Amino acid sequence: MMKLSIHYPWEQTEKGQGFFIPCLDTEAVREAGLKESVKLRILDAKATVGIRNGLMGVWFYRVPRAKN
């Protein structure tokens, strides 16, 4: 497995927010990003592969809080 040098800004991402990482190997980036979130004890992290502004990549986001 190759070493990825990507900074995942989980520390600044609040619930209901997300960030996009452009990449070609989407599965490796998705897996590494979710592992990084677990290391930081962010258990509500999700990731989906997609295209944004013509770039293929992974959209990471935190699930918004449930409204009561």
N, C-alpha and C positions, 0 to 999 in steps of 0.2 A: 504494500500500500504506500502511496506517495504522501509526502508531508505537505500539507497545505499551509500557506502563510497568509491567511485571511483573518482580518480583524472583524469579529462579530460584535456589534455594539449592543449586547444584551443588557449591560449595566444602565444604559440610557433609555432603553425601550420600556415604556410603561404598558400596562394592560390596555388592549384596544389599539396599540400601535404596532408598526412593523417596519421592516427594512428589506431592500432588494440587493442581492449579490449576483452580478452578472458572471456567467461562467459557461464552459462547454461541458464539463463533467458534472452534471447536475446531481446525480446520485451521491457522489463522493462529497460534494459541498453540502448537500442536504443532511447527510449522515453526520458530518463533522460539526455542522452548526447546531444540530440537536444535541449532540454529545456535549458541546460547549455549554449549552443552556442547562443541562443536567448538572454539570460541574458547578455552576453558579446557583444551583437549587431553584431554577426557574422551571417549574414542572408543567406550566400551562402553555409552553411553546409549541407552535405548529409550523409546518413548512409545506409549501406547494410550489411545483415547478410551473413556469410560465414565461411569457414574453412581455416585456415592458419597454416602451419606447424603441422597439426594434431590436432589443437585446434579449437573448435567452438567458435564463438564470433561475434563481430560487428566491421566492418571497417568504421571509420568516416573519412571524407575527405572534403576538400574545393574545390569548382569548380574552375578550372584554368581560368585565364583571357582569354577573347576572343581575338584572333589575328585579327587585321584589315588588 
